[in-house]
Amino acid sequence: MSNRDKNLLMVVGVLVLYAILAFSYRPQMEKWQRVQRIHASAEKKLADENKLISERQEWNDRYDEMQALMPVFPYDKDVDTHWLSLMDSVARTNNLAIARRQAGTEVEVGDVFELPIDCKDWEGSLRSLVYFLWSLNQKGAMLDIRQMFIRPSQRAGFLRGTFTLCCAYMRGDAEEPAPAAPADSPTTDKDASTDAADDKSATSADSPASPSKENEP
C-alpha cells in the first residue's frame, strides 16, 4: 500500500468518525435538554413548596377565619331544606319572585362541602335583585352566585333570568345551625309593583347605596 493510499484511508477514517459523532450528538443533546427541563421544573416546584411552608401560619389563620364563617352540619343531615328555605326567605323579603329552583348534588372539596342551587326562573325589579344579592352577602354562611343570566321581563320595569347559588359549609360533630330567620329587609315596599315604582330611594341606613340612578329595563 502506497503512502497515497494510506493518507486516503486515514482521511476516510476521520470522515467516518466525524459522521458517527454527528449522528450521536443530536440524540444526546435532546436527552440533555429534557434533563434540563425536568431539573428546572423540579426547582420551581421546590421553590413553590418552600414558599407555602414559609407562609403556613398565614394560610392557617385564613383557614380559621373562613371556617368560623361556615355553618357545620352533622354528616348524616340533608341540607337541601336549610339552604332552600334561606334563599326563599331572602328572596321573599326583598320582593324577588323565584318560580322554580332545585338543589343539586353535594360536592366535597377538601374539608368544605358545596351544594349548588339552580334557580331556573326569577323575576323582580333591578332594586329587588340588588338588595337580594346584598342580603345574601350579609349572611354569615358562605353564599356565592356563580352564574347569573338577566333579561328584560314582559312586565315593564322588571327583570327576569336564572342563577346558580353555591352554598358552602362543613360537616362534623356539631349542633345543627338554627333554621333560617327572615332576613332584615333594606326596603319598605309593600309589593313588587310598588317596589318597582319607588326605585329612586333607599329606606335603610345600613343598606348599600341605592341603585336609583340606574335605568331599569
Contacts in CASP RR format, 6 or more apart in sequence:
PFRMAT RR
TARGET T0000
AUTHOR 0000-0000-0000
METHOD contacts of the structure
MODEL  1
MSNRDKNLLMVVGVLVLYAILAFSYRPQMEKWQRVQRIHASAEKKLADEN
KLISERQEWNDRYDEMQALMPVFPYDKDVDTHWLSLMDSVARTNNLAIAR
RQAGTEVEVGDVFELPIDCKDWEGSLRSLVYFLWSLNQKGAMLDIRQMFI
RPSQRAGFLRGTFTLCCAYMRGDAEEPAPAAPADSPTTDKDASTDAADDK
SATSADSPASPSKENEP
1 9 0 8 1.000
52 59 0 8 1.000
66 142 0 8 1.000
67 111 0 8 1.000
67 170 0 8 1.000
69 140 0 8 1.000
69 141 0 8 1.000
69 142 0 8 1.000
70 112 0 8 1.000
70 141 0 8 1.000
70 142 0 8 1.000
70 168 0 8 1.000
70 169 0 8 1.000
70 170 0 8 1.000
71 141 0 8 1.000
71 169 0 8 1.000
71 170 0 8 1.000
71 177 0 8 1.000
72 169 0 8 1.000
72 170 0 8 1.000
72 171 0 8 1.000
72 172 0 8 1.000
72 174 0 8 1.000
72 175 0 8 1.000
72 177 0 8 1.000
73 79 0 8 1.000
73 82 0 8 1.000
73 169 0 8 1.000
73 170 0 8 1.000
73 171 0 8 1.000
73 172 0 8 1.000
73 174 0 8 1.000
73 176 0 8 1.000
73 177 0 8 1.000
74 171 0 8 1.000
74 172 0 8 1.000
74 173 0 8 1.000
74 174 0 8 1.000
74 176 0 8 1.000
75 171 0 8 1.000
75 172 0 8 1.000
77 176 0 8 1.000
79 106 0 8 1.000
79 115 0 8 1.000
79 167 0 8 1.000
79 169 0 8 1.000
80 103 0 8 1.000
80 104 0 8 1.000
80 115 0 8 1.000
82 177 0 8 1.000
82 179 0 8 1.000
82 180 0 8 1.000
83 103 0 8 1.000
83 115 0 8 1.000
83 117 0 8 1.000
83 165 0 8 1.000
83 167 0 8 1.000
84 101 0 8 1.000
84 103 0 8 1.000
84 117 0 8 1.000
85 179 0 8 1.000
85 180 0 8 1.000
86 139 0 8 1.000
86 141 0 8 1.000
86 180 0 8 1.000
87 98 0 8 1.000
87 101 0 8 1.000
87 117 0 8 1.000
87 119 0 8 1.000
87 136 0 8 1.000
87 165 0 8 1.000
88 98 0 8 1.000
88 101 0 8 1.000
89 180 0 8 1.000
89 181 0 8 1.000
89 182 0 8 1.000
89 183 0 8 1.000
90 132 0 8 1.000
90 135 0 8 1.000
90 136 0 8 1.000
90 139 0 8 1.000
90 183 0 8 1.000
91 97 0 8 1.000
91 98 0 8 1.000
91 122 0 8 1.000
91 132 0 8 1.000
92 182 0 8 1.000
93 135 0 8 1.000
93 182 0 8 1.000
93 183 0 8 1.000
93 184 0 8 1.000
93 185 0 8 1.000
94 128 0 8 1.000
94 131 0 8 1.000
94 132 0 8 1.000
94 135 0 8 1.000
94 183 0 8 1.000
94 185 0 8 1.000
94 186 0 8 1.000
94 187 0 8 1.000
95 124 0 8 1.000
95 125 0 8 1.000
95 128 0 8 1.000
95 187 0 8 1.000
95 189 0 8 1.000
95 191 0 8 1.000
95 192 0 8 1.000
95 195 0 8 1.000
96 122 0 8 1.000
96 123 0 8 1.000
96 124 0 8 1.000
96 128 0 8 1.000
96 129 0 8 1.000
96 132 0 8 1.000
97 122 0 8 1.000
97 123 0 8 1.000
97 124 0 8 1.000
97 192 0 8 1.000
98 119 0 8 1.000
98 121 0 8 1.000
98 122 0 8 1.000
99 120 0 8 1.000
99 121 0 8 1.000
99 122 0 8 1.000
99 123 0 8 1.000
100 119 0 8 1.000
100 120 0 8 1.000
100 121 0 8 1.000
101 117 0 8 1.000
101 118 0 8 1.000
101 119 0 8 1.000
101 120 0 8 1.000
102 117 0 8 1.000
102 118 0 8 1.000
102 120 0 8 1.000
103 115 0 8 1.000
103 116 0 8 1.000
103 117 0 8 1.000
103 118 0 8 1.000
104 115 0 8 1.000
104 116 0 8 1.000
104 117 0 8 1.000
104 118 0 8 1.000
105 116 0 8 1.000
106 113 0 8 1.000
106 114 0 8 1.000
106 115 0 8 1.000
107 113 0 8 1.000
107 114 0 8 1.000
107 115 0 8 1.000
107 116 0 8 1.000
111 170 0 8 1.000
112 168 0 8 1.000
112 169 0 8 1.000
112 170 0 8 1.000
113 168 0 8 1.000
113 169 0 8 1.000
113 170 0 8 1.000
113 171 0 8 1.000
114 166 0 8 1.000
114 167 0 8 1.000
114 168 0 8 1.000
115 166 0 8 1.000
115 167 0 8 1.000
115 169 0 8 1.000
116 146 0 8 1.000
116 164 0 8 1.000
116 165 0 8 1.000
116 166 0 8 1.000
116 167 0 8 1.000
117 164 0 8 1.000
117 165 0 8 1.000
117 166 0 8 1.000
117 167 0 8 1.000
118 162 0 8 1.000
118 164 0 8 1.000
119 162 0 8 1.000
119 163 0 8 1.000
119 164 0 8 1.000
119 165 0 8 1.000
120 162 0 8 1.000
121 160 0 8 1.000
121 161 0 8 1.000
121 162 0 8 1.000
122 160 0 8 1.000
122 161 0 8 1.000
122 162 0 8 1.000
122 163 0 8 1.000
123 153 0 8 1.000
123 155 0 8 1.000
123 158 0 8 1.000
123 159 0 8 1.000
123 160 0 8 1.000
123 161 0 8 1.000
124 153 0 8 1.000
124 158 0 8 1.000
124 159 0 8 1.000
124 160 0 8 1.000
124 192 0 8 1.000
124 195 0 8 1.000
124 196 0 8 1.000
125 157 0 8 1.000
125 158 0 8 1.000
125 159 0 8 1.000
125 192 0 8 1.000
125 195 0 8 1.000
125 196 0 8 1.000
125 199 0 8 1.000
125 216 0 8 1.000
126 157 0 8 1.000
126 159 0 8 1.000
126 199 0 8 1.000
126 211 0 8 1.000
126 214 0 8 1.000
126 216 0 8 1.000
126 217 0 8 1.000
127 187 0 8 1.000
127 195 0 8 1.000
127 196 0 8 1.000
127 199 0 8 1.000
127 210 0 8 1.000
127 211 0 8 1.000
127 212 0 8 1.000
127 216 0 8 1.000
128 187 0 8 1.000
128 192 0 8 1.000
128 195 0 8 1.000
128 196 0 8 1.000
129 150 0 8 1.000
129 159 0 8 1.000
130 208 0 8 1.000
130 211 0 8 1.000
131 185 0 8 1.000
131 186 0 8 1.000
131 187 0 8 1.000
131 207 0 8 1.000
131 208 0 8 1.000
133 145 0 8 1.000
134 186 0 8 1.000
134 207 0 8 1.000
134 208 0 8 1.000
135 183 0 8 1.000
135 184 0 8 1.000
135 185 0 8 1.000
135 186 0 8 1.000
136 143 0 8 1.000
136 145 0 8 1.000
136 165 0 8 1.000
137 143 0 8 1.000
138 183 0 8 1.000
139 183 0 8 1.000
141 167 0 8 1.000
141 168 0 8 1.000
141 169 0 8 1.000
142 167 0 8 1.000
142 168 0 8 1.000
142 169 0 8 1.000
143 165 0 8 1.000
143 166 0 8 1.000
143 167 0 8 1.000
143 168 0 8 1.000
144 165 0 8 1.000
144 166 0 8 1.000
144 168 0 8 1.000
145 163 0 8 1.000
145 164 0 8 1.000
145 165 0 8 1.000
145 166 0 8 1.000
146 164 0 8 1.000
146 165 0 8 1.000
146 166 0 8 1.000
147 162 0 8 1.000
147 163 0 8 1.000
147 164 0 8 1.000
148 161 0 8 1.000
148 162 0 8 1.000
148 163 0 8 1.000
148 164 0 8 1.000
149 161 0 8 1.000
149 162 0 8 1.000
149 163 0 8 1.000
150 159 0 8 1.000
150 160 0 8 1.000
150 161 0 8 1.000
151 159 0 8 1.000
151 160 0 8 1.000
151 161 0 8 1.000
152 158 0 8 1.000
152 159 0 8 1.000
152 160 0 8 1.000
152 217 0 8 1.000
153 159 0 8 1.000
153 160 0 8 1.000
153 217 0 8 1.000
157 196 0 8 1.000
157 216 0 8 1.000
157 217 0 8 1.000
158 192 0 8 1.000
158 196 0 8 1.000
158 216 0 8 1.000
158 217 0 8 1.000
159 216 0 8 1.000
159 217 0 8 1.000
185 204 0 8 1.000
186 202 0 8 1.000
186 203 0 8 1.000
186 204 0 8 1.000
186 206 0 8 1.000
186 207 0 8 1.000
186 208 0 8 1.000
187 195 0 8 1.000
187 202 0 8 1.000
187 203 0 8 1.000
187 204 0 8 1.000
187 207 0 8 1.000
188 203 0 8 1.000
189 195 0 8 1.000
189 198 0 8 1.000
196 216 0 8 1.000
199 211 0 8 1.000
199 212 0 8 1.000
199 216 0 8 1.000
200 210 0 8 1.000
200 212 0 8 1.000
201 210 0 8 1.000
201 212 0 8 1.000
202 209 0 8 1.000
202 210 0 8 1.000
202 212 0 8 1.000
END
